[in-house]
Amino acid sequence: MSSSPALPVGNRPFWDLDNAEKEEVRTISESCVLIQSLRQSREKWLLHTFPKFSSKTRGNKAVDVSSPPHTLQARGTCDLEIGPHIFPETTFYEVHYLPSQPQPQYSSVISNPAITRNPYWHTTTPYQTHTPAPSSAASTSREAENVSKPLISSLTSVTTITPTLISQVNSAASSNPTLSNLLQLAAGGRATPDQLKTLGLLIQSLASLDQSQTAASSQALPQPADSNVQSTQQVTPVKEFDIVLEFKEAPNERWTFPRAPAFIEQIQGEENFQDVQITTCVPFDVTPKPASPPEDTPHTRQHPVTFNLKRSSPLIWDTLNRWIGGATKMEEYRSHIQSMKPSDRLFLGYQIPEGTLLSQLQAASAPQFTLRPLRQGPAPPPRKRPAVQRKVATDGQSSNKRDKASRVNSGAEANKRSRTSRAALGSLIQCHSCNKTDVPLIMGGKFCRPCVNAGAAIQSVPQIPHTTYVPTTQLNTNLPDPSINGATVAPAPPTSNPEAASTV
């Protein structure tokens, strides 16, 4: 916040436009005053308004804030709205503090040297929620009576169990979920030795507190000489519970909602989730002093502010009601807050001229780094390879190539035209003789029935040339003489062809 540039403010609205005619001013978006004011305000509410309760560390880093021993219980999650800012999914916790390191107090007890290693109990669970089981005064009383015998062995120093101590344990268990849980585990026989030891230390601290109060109210009695005197511990009063916030934007840190004059109002909503308004005074670190005169400095003067809890659960409302102190305290705080004098209001100058302030605001408003989405988009298309330049040919080679290309193109165009003409002629269905359309065709789809009956189809059929074959005979001169062997020759048959007869 210290490195952020100072914002231009004035005591009345639109004060920045008074000198707009004399010098040229930038627009609201170019001036970056509005966006920078929203960023500074959100950062202040998120990191610099509430006292830090605890934080997570990594590695060997030292913890900047050490929270006291406590138990943490989650009460609900809702959206927190403060002015123009909305902090979604803000978690509310209820923190109960454990007894701190006690002070020595002398009393007459019987020492048990068997267990003297850890006289104090420190349990810090800054990032573990604990949900205690419901308990009642009657059940706690029975549990305290049931676990009285096994507890004797776990106590560092055994204390006499009296009805006063049992009632004191019951009242402490009703407000301390850790003590109630340990009593239930011990009564059911499920408690470990360490848990029994812890329970014994808690009961011993309550007994020591009762003894110290009794000793303070009465006069000191002389101690017998033969009694063993051992120093026990006096427990300081337990601190009231607090409300702790955890923002979704800063999950590693938790912040305490300080106790200050406040009142709550419930707005009508749904059955299980309703809107709650918390009105309190900020800044929290300023302690009001009625005897001292009020200061007029706007940085130290408290002023009321309203926190809106959207769709909060009934557990959050119950925690806030107990945290304030009930209806009586709430009415007192309401009258106190309503009687507060409002502080002087300051107005931003949204348009500023050229200068150093403008440069600082623009530099502070610029994004520090480029955000990269977790889910990447589609892959970019592959890059095209550059075309390779061909070698330039000589004049003779280029002319031959051009002639060859022209011949190829002309031949391709001629073939294309012939195919187009044949396709156009073949597409017309008609008789090849009479050229009639829309008539049934036969003879391979070429002629109609009347043309075939008239003989037009025969003319188109190619005719095979007709030839007549006439057998002929020839005289065989190689025949033997019939007079030699006495053979006879049959006479030749008559023929009608005179040419054939003459040859014979």
C-alpha positions as a Python dict, from the first residue, in 0.01 Angstrom:
ca = {
    (1, 'M'): (0, 0, 0),
    (2, 'S'): (289, 238, 67),
    (3, 'S'): (420, 208, -288),
    (4, 'S'): (82, 287, -442),
    (5, 'P'): (45, 638, -586),
    (6, 'A'): (-167, 889, -396),
    (7, 'L'): (-511, 937, -547),
    (8, 'P'): (-641, 1288, -625),
    (9, 'V'): (-925, 1381, -386),
    (10, 'G'): (-1136, 1691, -323),
    (11, 'N'): (-1406, 1817, -90),
    (12, 'R'): (-1687, 1832, -348),
    (13, 'P'): (-1800, 1630, -649),
    (14, 'F'): (-1658, 1700, -997),
    (15, 'W'): (-1389, 1929, -864),
    (16, 'D'): (-1151, 1788, -1126),
    (17, 'L'): (-1351, 1949, -1408),
    (18, 'D'): (-1300, 2307, -1288),
    (19, 'N'): (-980, 2352, -1488),
    (20, 'A'): (-1082, 2126, -1776),
    (21, 'E'): (-1118, 2424, -2013),
    (22, 'K'): (-771, 2562, -1935),
    (23, 'E'): (-579, 2237, -1968),
    (24, 'E'): (-664, 1920, -2152),
    (25, 'V'): (-764, 1632, -1925),
    (26, 'R'): (-778, 1264, -2005),
    (27, 'T'): (-1092, 1052, -2001),
    (28, 'I'): (-1193, 842, -1702),
    (29, 'S'): (-1058, 522, -1855),
    (30, 'E'): (-731, 685, -1958),
    (31, 'S'): (-678, 852, -1619),
    (32, 'C'): (-688, 512, -1436),
    (33, 'V'): (-803, 679, -1112),
    (34, 'L'): (-1117, 468, -1072),
    (35, 'I'): (-953, 131, -1131),
    (36, 'Q'): (-660, 215, -905),
    (37, 'S'): (-892, 327, -624),
    (38, 'L'): (-1085, 0, -646),
    (39, 'R'): (-763, -201, -637),
    (40, 'Q'): (-630, -14, -334),
    (41, 'S'): (-961, -43, -152),
    (42, 'R'): (-988, -418, -214),
    (43, 'E'): (-629, -478, -106),
    (44, 'K'): (-687, -279, 213),
    (45, 'W'): (-998, -476, 306),
    (46, 'L'): (-827, -803, 223),
    (47, 'L'): (-487, -758, 389),
    (48, 'H'): (-475, -446, 606),
    (49, 'T'): (-807, -408, 793),
    (50, 'F'): (-846, -718, 1011),
    (51, 'P'): (-576, -834, 1255),
    (52, 'K'): (-400, -1150, 1139),
    (53, 'F'): (-488, -1461, 1336),
    (54, 'S'): (-263, -1724, 1176),
    (55, 'S'): (-87, -1802, 851),
    (56, 'K'): (56, -2102, 671),
    (57, 'T'): (426, -2121, 600),
    (58, 'R'): (634, -2334, 365),
    (59, 'G'): (968, -2487, 433),
    (60, 'N'): (1169, -2346, 721),
    (61, 'K'): (1015, -2000, 716),
    (62, 'A'): (932, -1857, 1055),
    (63, 'V'): (569, -1792, 1144),
    (64, 'D'): (500, -1420, 1154),
    (65, 'V'): (199, -1454, 1387),
    (66, 'S'): (183, -1704, 1674),
    (67, 'S'): (-174, -1781, 1772),
    (68, 'P'): (-249, -1895, 2130),
    (69, 'P'): (-369, -2250, 2203),
    (70, 'H'): (-720, -2283, 2071),
    (71, 'T'): (-983, -2499, 1906),
    (72, 'L'): (-1127, -2408, 1569),
    (73, 'Q'): (-1480, -2480, 1452),
    (74, 'A'): (-1615, -2391, 1106),
    (75, 'R'): (-1956, -2221, 1117),
    (76, 'G'): (-2032, -2168, 749),
    (77, 'T'): (-1938, -2013, 416),
    (78, 'C'): (-2107, -1722, 237),
    (79, 'D'): (-2034, -1425, 12),
    (80, 'L'): (-1911, -1117, 200),
    (81, 'E'): (-2006, -784, 42),
    (82, 'I'): (-1835, -462, 155),
    (83, 'G'): (-1932, -158, -49),
    (84, 'P'): (-1846, -224, -414),
    (85, 'H'): (-1640, -534, -330),
    (86, 'I'): (-1765, -892, -313),
    (87, 'F'): (-1547, -1159, -151),
    (88, 'P'): (-1696, -1493, -259),
    (89, 'E'): (-1696, -1804, -43),
    (90, 'T'): (-1570, -1641, 275),
    (91, 'T'): (-1547, -1893, 560),
    (92, 'F'): (-1641, -1802, 920),
    (93, 'Y'): (-1478, -1985, 1211),
    (94, 'E'): (-1549, -1984, 1584),
    (95, 'V'): (-1230, -1994, 1794),
    (96, 'H'): (-1227, -2103, 2159),
    (97, 'Y'): (-906, -2037, 2350),
    (98, 'L'): (-757, -2290, 2588),
    (99, 'P'): (-622, -2202, 2934),
    (100, 'S'): (-287, -2030, 2912),
    (101, 'Q'): (23, -2102, 3121),
    (102, 'P'): (-89, -2089, 3486),
    (103, 'Q'): (81, -1908, 3774),
    (104, 'P'): (222, -2097, 4078),
    (105, 'Q'): (-1, -2126, 4386),
    (106, 'Y'): (84, -2323, 4697),
    (107, 'S'): (-161, -2585, 4824),
    (108, 'S'): (-150, -2905, 5022),
    (109, 'V'): (-156, -3200, 4783),
    (110, 'I'): (-14, -3548, 4755),
    (111, 'S'): (247, -3561, 4483),
    (112, 'N'): (262, -3836, 4224),
    (113, 'P'): (612, -3853, 4074),
    (114, 'A'): (512, -4115, 3815),
    (115, 'I'): (405, -3857, 3555),
    (116, 'T'): (590, -3525, 3570),
    (117, 'R'): (719, -3483, 3218),
    (118, 'N'): (470, -3233, 3073),
    (119, 'P'): (293, -3025, 3343),
    (120, 'Y'): (124, -2802, 3090),
    (121, 'W'): (-100, -2877, 2796),
    (122, 'H'): (-53, -2679, 2475),
    (123, 'T'): (-273, -2777, 2182),
    (124, 'T'): (-272, -2545, 1884),
    (125, 'T'): (-472, -2644, 1577),
    (126, 'P'): (-460, -2338, 1353),
    (127, 'Y'): (-569, -2523, 1037),
    (128, 'Q'): (-780, -2813, 1158),
    (129, 'T'): (-1146, -2770, 1233),
    (130, 'H'): (-1303, -2962, 1519),
    (131, 'T'): (-1676, -3027, 1544),
    (132, 'P'): (-1765, -3131, 1901),
    (133, 'A'): (-2053, -3364, 1971),
    (134, 'P'): (-2353, -3214, 2155),
    (135, 'S'): (-2346, -3253, 2530),
    (136, 'S'): (-2574, -3163, 2816),
    (137, 'A'): (-2518, -3086, 3181),
    (138, 'A'): (-2671, -3415, 3298),
    (139, 'S'): (-2466, -3631, 3062),
    (140, 'T'): (-2148, -3440, 3150),
    (141, 'S'): (-2215, -3498, 3518),
    (142, 'R'): (-2252, -3873, 3466),
    (143, 'E'): (-1939, -3879, 3250),
    (144, 'A'): (-1740, -3691, 3514),
    (145, 'E'): (-1847, -3943, 3778),
    (146, 'N'): (-1771, -4239, 3548),
    (147, 'V'): (-1422, -4122, 3456),
    (148, 'S'): (-1323, -4013, 3806),
    (149, 'K'): (-1147, -4341, 3883),
    (150, 'P'): (-936, -4377, 3564),
    (151, 'L'): (-849, -4011, 3588),
    (152, 'I'): (-666, -4051, 3916),
    (153, 'S'): (-377, -4226, 3745),
    (154, 'S'): (-350, -3965, 3470),
    (155, 'L'): (-333, -3657, 3690),
    (156, 'T'): (1, -3498, 3761),
    (157, 'S'): (-120, -3421, 4112),
    (158, 'V'): (-427, -3588, 4248),
    (159, 'T'): (-696, -3349, 4373),
    (160, 'T'): (-990, -3447, 4587),
    (161, 'I'): (-1303, -3479, 4373),
    (162, 'T'): (-1585, -3286, 4537),
    (163, 'P'): (-1936, -3195, 4417),
    (164, 'T'): (-1811, -2840, 4369),
    (165, 'L'): (-1541, -2964, 4133),
    (166, 'I'): (-1795, -3176, 3939),
    (167, 'S'): (-2026, -2878, 3891),
    (168, 'Q'): (-1729, -2666, 3785),
    (169, 'V'): (-1630, -2930, 3528),
    (170, 'N'): (-1988, -2941, 3399),
    (171, 'S'): (-2002, -2565, 3349),
    (172, 'A'): (-1663, -2564, 3177),
    (173, 'A'): (-1760, -2852, 2945),
    (174, 'S'): (-2072, -2667, 2831),
    (175, 'S'): (-1855, -2388, 2686),
    (176, 'N'): (-1539, -2584, 2602),
    (177, 'P'): (-1595, -2844, 2325),
    (178, 'T'): (-1252, -3001, 2381),
    (179, 'L'): (-1326, -3083, 2746),
    (180, 'S'): (-1669, -3220, 2652),
    (181, 'N'): (-1520, -3443, 2383),
    (182, 'L'): (-1252, -3577, 2617),
    (183, 'L'): (-1514, -3657, 2883),
    (184, 'Q'): (-1722, -3851, 2630),
    (185, 'L'): (-1420, -4049, 2509),
    (186, 'A'): (-1316, -4134, 2866),
    (187, 'A'): (-1670, -4239, 2961),
    (188, 'G'): (-1692, -4474, 2663),
    (189, 'G'): (-1351, -4628, 2730),
    (190, 'R'): (-1210, -4506, 2396),
    (191, 'A'): (-966, -4247, 2533),
    (192, 'T'): (-595, -4298, 2483),
    (193, 'P'): (-345, -4249, 2768),
    (194, 'D'): (-248, -3910, 2628),
    (195, 'Q'): (-612, -3802, 2616),
    (196, 'L'): (-665, -3917, 2974),
    (197, 'K'): (-358, -3724, 3079),
    (198, 'T'): (-486, -3412, 2902),
    (199, 'L'): (-826, -3449, 3066),
    (200, 'G'): (-662, -3484, 3405),
    (201, 'L'): (-460, -3168, 3353),
    (202, 'L'): (-773, -2974, 3259),
    (203, 'I'): (-962, -3092, 3565),
    (204, 'Q'): (-660, -3019, 3783),
    (205, 'S'): (-643, -2665, 3646),
    (206, 'L'): (-1010, -2613, 3728),
    (207, 'A'): (-953, -2742, 4081),
    (208, 'S'): (-653, -2514, 4124),
    (209, 'L'): (-860, -2216, 4010),
    (210, 'D'): (-1129, -2302, 4266),
    (211, 'Q'): (-871, -2336, 4541),
    (212, 'S'): (-710, -2002, 4456),
    (213, 'Q'): (-1047, -1827, 4464),
    (214, 'T'): (-1123, -1984, 4803),
    (215, 'A'): (-784, -1882, 4941),
    (216, 'A'): (-830, -1525, 4824),
    (217, 'S'): (-1171, -1491, 4990),
    (218, 'S'): (-1065, -1634, 5326),
    (219, 'Q'): (-772, -1573, 5554),
    (220, 'A'): (-461, -1781, 5519),
    (221, 'L'): (-465, -2079, 5757),
    (222, 'P'): (-143, -2215, 5913),
    (223, 'Q'): (-19, -2525, 5744),
    (224, 'P'): (72, -2829, 5952),
    (225, 'A'): (441, -2905, 5973),
    (226, 'D'): (413, -3267, 5860),
    (227, 'S'): (219, -3203, 5536),
    (228, 'N'): (390, -3209, 5199),
    (229, 'V'): (359, -2865, 5041),
    (230, 'Q'): (386, -2852, 4665),
    (231, 'S'): (324, -2559, 4434),
    (232, 'T'): (22, -2606, 4208),
    (233, 'Q'): (-86, -2383, 3922),
    (234, 'Q'): (-338, -2102, 3910),
    (235, 'V'): (-507, -2072, 3572),
    (236, 'T'): (-578, -1728, 3433),
    (237, 'P'): (-932, -1661, 3309),
    (238, 'V'): (-1001, -1801, 2965),
    (239, 'K'): (-1037, -1543, 2689),
    (240, 'E'): (-1373, -1505, 2518),
    (241, 'F'): (-1418, -1676, 2185),
    (242, 'D'): (-1348, -1488, 1862),
    (243, 'I'): (-1469, -1497, 1503),
    (244, 'V'): (-1207, -1569, 1238),
    (245, 'L'): (-1243, -1504, 863),
    (246, 'E'): (-1075, -1683, 574),
    (247, 'F'): (-1098, -1526, 228),
    (248, 'K'): (-1091, -1740, -82),
    (249, 'E'): (-841, -1501, -243),
    (250, 'A'): (-596, -1551, 48),
    (251, 'P'): (-638, -1914, 160),
    (252, 'N'): (-306, -1921, 349),
    (253, 'E'): (-406, -1654, 600),
    (254, 'R'): (-684, -1613, 853),
    (255, 'W'): (-801, -1289, 1008),
    (256, 'T'): (-968, -1206, 1339),
    (257, 'F'): (-1293, -1010, 1340),
    (258, 'P'): (-1215, -782, 1639),
    (259, 'R'): (-1466, -721, 1913),
    (260, 'A'): (-1610, -374, 1865),
    (261, 'P'): (-1950, -208, 1904),
    (262, 'A'): (-2169, -384, 1649),
    (263, 'F'): (-2524, -496, 1583),
    (264, 'I'): (-2669, -740, 1332),
    (265, 'E'): (-2989, -745, 1130),
    (266, 'Q'): (-3143, -1037, 946),
    (267, 'I'): (-3297, -976, 604),
    (268, 'Q'): (-3572, -1197, 472),
    (269, 'G'): (-3438, -1466, 244),
    (270, 'E'): (-3480, -1837, 184),
    (271, 'E'): (-3576, -2088, 449),
    (272, 'N'): (-3226, -2211, 535),
    (273, 'F'): (-3015, -1925, 393),
    (274, 'Q'): (-3076, -1559, 475),
    (275, 'D'): (-2887, -1234, 427),
    (276, 'V'): (-2731, -1081, 738),
    (277, 'Q'): (-2604, -724, 785),
    (278, 'I'): (-2329, -649, 1039),
    (279, 'T'): (-2285, -282, 1128),
    (280, 'T'): (-1969, -199, 1321),
    (281, 'C'): (-1700, 69, 1347),
    (282, 'V'): (-1370, 84, 1161),
    (283, 'P'): (-1075, 109, 1192),
    (284, 'F'): (-1066, -165, 1455),
    (285, 'D'): (-733, -69, 1613),
    (286, 'V'): (-869, 262, 1746),
    (287, 'T'): (-988, 234, 2106),
    (288, 'P'): (-1259, 492, 2185),
    (289, 'K'): (-1185, 702, 2494),
    (290, 'P'): (-1493, 887, 2624),
    (291, 'A'): (-1284, 1118, 2848),
    (292, 'S'): (-1060, 1241, 2567),
    (293, 'P'): (-1192, 1489, 2309),
    (294, 'P'): (-1268, 1340, 1968),
    (295, 'E'): (-998, 1373, 1707),
    (296, 'D'): (-1080, 1518, 1367),
    (297, 'T'): (-817, 1326, 1174),
    (298, 'P'): (-1000, 1109, 919),
    (299, 'H'): (-736, 834, 947),
    (300, 'T'): (-794, 778, 1322),
    (301, 'R'): (-1162, 861, 1359),
    (302, 'Q'): (-1393, 561, 1360),
    (303, 'H'): (-1691, 553, 1128),
    (304, 'P'): (-1967, 296, 1082),
    (305, 'V'): (-1951, 42, 802),
    (306, 'T'): (-2189, -236, 699),
    (307, 'F'): (-2090, -591, 605),
    (308, 'N'): (-2346, -784, 401),
    (309, 'L'): (-2342, -1163, 433),
    (310, 'K'): (-2522, -1313, 134),
    (311, 'R'): (-2698, -1649, 185),
    (312, 'S'): (-2554, -1719, 527),
    (313, 'S'): (-2648, -2023, 732),
    (314, 'P'): (-2828, -2014, 1069),
    (315, 'L'): (-2503, -2123, 1238),
    (316, 'I'): (-2338, -1795, 1135),
    (317, 'W'): (-2631, -1595, 1274),
    (318, 'D'): (-2614, -1785, 1605),
    (319, 'T'): (-2238, -1729, 1631),
    (320, 'L'): (-2269, -1356, 1562),
    (321, 'N'): (-2550, -1319, 1814),
    (322, 'R'): (-2345, -1484, 2091),
    (323, 'W'): (-2034, -1292, 1984),
    (324, 'I'): (-2208, -954, 2026),
    (325, 'G'): (-2361, -1049, 2362),
    (326, 'G'): (-2733, -1081, 2302),
    (327, 'A'): (-3017, -839, 2239),
    (328, 'T'): (-2932, -605, 2529),
    (329, 'K'): (-2576, -542, 2415),
    (330, 'M'): (-2695, -511, 2059),
    (331, 'E'): (-2932, -225, 2144),
    (332, 'E'): (-2657, -42, 2334),
    (333, 'Y'): (-2420, -72, 2040),
    (334, 'R'): (-2691, 38, 1799),
    (335, 'S'): (-2753, 362, 1987),
    (336, 'H'): (-2378, 425, 2014),
    (337, 'I'): (-2317, 375, 1642),
    (338, 'Q'): (-2615, 584, 1538),
    (339, 'S'): (-2494, 872, 1757),
    (340, 'M'): (-2149, 881, 1596),
    (341, 'K'): (-2059, 1192, 1404),
    (342, 'P'): (-1999, 1114, 1036),
    (343, 'S'): (-1658, 1198, 901),
    (344, 'D'): (-1601, 1448, 623),
    (345, 'R'): (-1650, 1291, 284),
    (346, 'L'): (-1384, 1311, 14),
    (347, 'F'): (-1445, 1281, -360),
    (348, 'L'): (-1213, 1134, -620),
    (349, 'G'): (-1100, 1328, -925),
    (350, 'Y'): (-1166, 1083, -1207),
    (351, 'Q'): (-1010, 1294, -1487),
    (352, 'I'): (-659, 1432, -1456),
    (353, 'P'): (-428, 1611, -1701),
    (354, 'E'): (-92, 1501, -1833),
    (355, 'G'): (181, 1480, -1573),
    (356, 'T'): (372, 1263, -1331),
    (357, 'L'): (60, 1148, -1147),
    (358, 'L'): (-98, 1021, -1468),
    (359, 'S'): (216, 824, -1554),
    (360, 'Q'): (228, 670, -1207),
    (361, 'L'): (-139, 570, -1217),
    (362, 'Q'): (-109, 416, -1563),
    (363, 'A'): (202, 222, -1461),
    (364, 'A'): (36, 97, -1140),
    (365, 'S'): (-284, -3, -1320),
    (366, 'A'): (-106, -199, -1594),
    (367, 'P'): (-110, -578, -1546),
    (368, 'Q'): (209, -703, -1385),
    (369, 'F'): (218, -1025, -1588),
    (370, 'T'): (18, -1189, -1862),
    (371, 'L'): (-236, -1437, -1735),
    (372, 'R'): (-228, -1773, -1906),
    (373, 'P'): (-546, -1982, -1899),
    (374, 'L'): (-527, -2325, -1747),
    (375, 'R'): (-721, -2480, -2035),
    (376, 'Q'): (-542, -2403, -2359),
    (377, 'G'): (-729, -2330, -2682),
    (378, 'P'): (-704, -2518, -3013),
    (379, 'A'): (-363, -2573, -3164),
    (380, 'P'): (-259, -2318, -3428),
    (381, 'P'): (-265, -2434, -3792),
    (382, 'P'): (63, -2566, -3931),
    (383, 'R'): (286, -2319, -4108),
    (384, 'K'): (295, -2335, -4486),
    (385, 'R'): (627, -2400, -4647),
    (386, 'P'): (748, -2114, -4866),
    (387, 'A'): (731, -2174, -5240),
    (388, 'V'): (1062, -2265, -5403),
    (389, 'Q'): (1162, -2033, -5684),
    (390, 'R'): (1228, -2213, -6012),
    (391, 'K'): (1529, -2141, -6227),
    (392, 'V'): (1478, -1895, -6510),
    (393, 'A'): (1520, -2072, -6847),
    (394, 'T'): (1679, -1929, -7162),
    (395, 'D'): (1477, -1774, -7446),
    (396, 'G'): (1484, -2086, -7666),
    (397, 'Q'): (1386, -2320, -7384),
    (398, 'S'): (1113, -2088, -7264),
    (399, 'S'): (962, -2059, -7617),
    (400, 'N'): (961, -2440, -7660),
    (401, 'K'): (796, -2482, -7324),
    (402, 'R'): (534, -2220, -7409),
    (403, 'D'): (457, -2393, -7745),
    (404, 'K'): (429, -2730, -7578),
    (405, 'A'): (206, -2590, -7307),
    (406, 'S'): (-19, -2422, -7566),
    (407, 'R'): (-51, -2748, -7762),
    (408, 'V'): (-138, -2938, -7449),
    (409, 'N'): (-394, -2676, -7351),
    (410, 'S'): (-552, -2671, -7701),
    (411, 'G'): (-574, -3050, -7709),
    (412, 'A'): (-733, -3057, -7368),
    (413, 'E'): (-989, -2794, -7472),
    (414, 'A'): (-1074, -2990, -7792),
    (415, 'N'): (-1126, -3311, -7596),
    (416, 'K'): (-1340, -3124, -7352),
    (417, 'R'): (-1557, -2980, -7632),
    (418, 'S'): (-1601, -3321, -7796),
    (419, 'R'): (-1701, -3481, -7469),
    (420, 'T'): (-1948, -3199, -7410),
    (421, 'S'): (-2105, -3238, -7760),
    (422, 'R'): (-2136, -3616, -7726),
    (423, 'A'): (-2292, -3578, -7389),
    (424, 'A'): (-2537, -3321, -7529),
    (425, 'L'): (-2638, -3548, -7823),
    (426, 'G'): (-2668, -3858, -7614),
    (427, 'S'): (-2884, -3686, -7365),
    (428, 'L'): (-3175, -3654, -7624),
    (429, 'I'): (-3385, -3974, -7630),
    (430, 'Q'): (-3561, -4014, -7970),
    (431, 'C'): (-3611, -4256, -8258),
    (432, 'H'): (-3316, -4258, -8496),
    (433, 'S'): (-3550, -4296, -8799),
    (434, 'C'): (-3848, -4066, -8738),
    (435, 'N'): (-3689, -3852, -8465),
    (436, 'K'): (-3996, -3885, -8244),
    (437, 'T'): (-3960, -3841, -7869),
    (438, 'D'): (-4174, -3970, -7585),
    (439, 'V'): (-4228, -4304, -7763),
    (440, 'P'): (-4110, -4646, -7649),
    (441, 'L'): (-3793, -4752, -7827),
    (442, 'I'): (-3676, -5101, -7912),
    (443, 'M'): (-3381, -5248, -8096),
    (444, 'G'): (-3138, -5125, -7836),
    (445, 'G'): (-3330, -4805, -7770),
    (446, 'K'): (-3288, -4674, -8127),
    (447, 'F'): (-3616, -4728, -8317),
    (448, 'C'): (-3981, -4710, -8237),
    (449, 'R'): (-4228, -4988, -8315),
    (450, 'P'): (-4383, -4829, -8630),
    (451, 'C'): (-4037, -4773, -8785),
    (452, 'V'): (-3935, -5131, -8715),
    (453, 'N'): (-4254, -5265, -8876),
    (454, 'A'): (-4193, -5043, -9181),
    (455, 'G'): (-3845, -5190, -9223),
    (456, 'A'): (-3653, -4877, -9136),
    (457, 'A'): (-3454, -5065, -8878),
    (458, 'I'): (-3324, -5316, -9136),
    (459, 'Q'): (-3156, -5045, -9338),
    (460, 'S'): (-2948, -4935, -9045),
    (461, 'V'): (-2838, -5285, -8961),
    (462, 'P'): (-2513, -5367, -9147),
    (463, 'Q'): (-2572, -5645, -9405),
    (464, 'I'): (-2335, -5937, -9461),
    (465, 'P'): (-2258, -5992, -9836),
    (466, 'H'): (-2448, -6302, -9982),
    (467, 'T'): (-2246, -6575, -10167),
    (468, 'T'): (-2375, -6899, -10336),
    (469, 'Y'): (-2162, -7210, -10315),
    (470, 'V'): (-2171, -7463, -10611),
    (471, 'P'): (-1973, -7786, -10566),
    (472, 'T'): (-1738, -7880, -10851),
    (473, 'T'): (-1561, -8205, -10951),
    (474, 'Q'): (-1224, -8264, -11111),
    (475, 'L'): (-1090, -8561, -11303),
    (476, 'N'): (-838, -8762, -11116),
    (477, 'T'): (-581, -8886, -11362),
    (478, 'N'): (-398, -9090, -11110),
    (479, 'L'): (-663, -9358, -11094),
    (480, 'P'): (-551, -9706, -11200),
    (481, 'D'): (-650, -9849, -11532),
    (482, 'P'): (-957, -10061, -11488),
    (483, 'S'): (-850, -10290, -11764),
    (484, 'I'): (-551, -10400, -11572),
    (485, 'N'): (-717, -10531, -11263),
    (486, 'G'): (-1061, -10590, -11413),
    (487, 'A'): (-1213, -10300, -11229),
    (488, 'T'): (-1509, -10107, -11360),
    (489, 'V'): (-1573, -9738, -11340),
    (490, 'A'): (-1918, -9612, -11257),
    (491, 'P'): (-2060, -9354, -11492),
    (492, 'A'): (-2068, -8994, -11375),
    (493, 'P'): (-2403, -8853, -11264),
    (494, 'P'): (-2574, -8609, -11492),
    (495, 'T'): (-2531, -8243, -11420),
    (496, 'S'): (-2723, -7941, -11523),
    (497, 'N'): (-2422, -7709, -11534),
    (498, 'P'): (-2270, -7726, -11882),
    (499, 'E'): (-1942, -7580, -11755),
    (500, 'A'): (-1904, -7852, -11502),
    (501, 'A'): (-1988, -8112, -11767),
    (502, 'S'): (-1731, -7979, -12005),
    (503, 'T'): (-1462, -7999, -11742),
    (504, 'V'): (-1543, -8358, -11680),
}
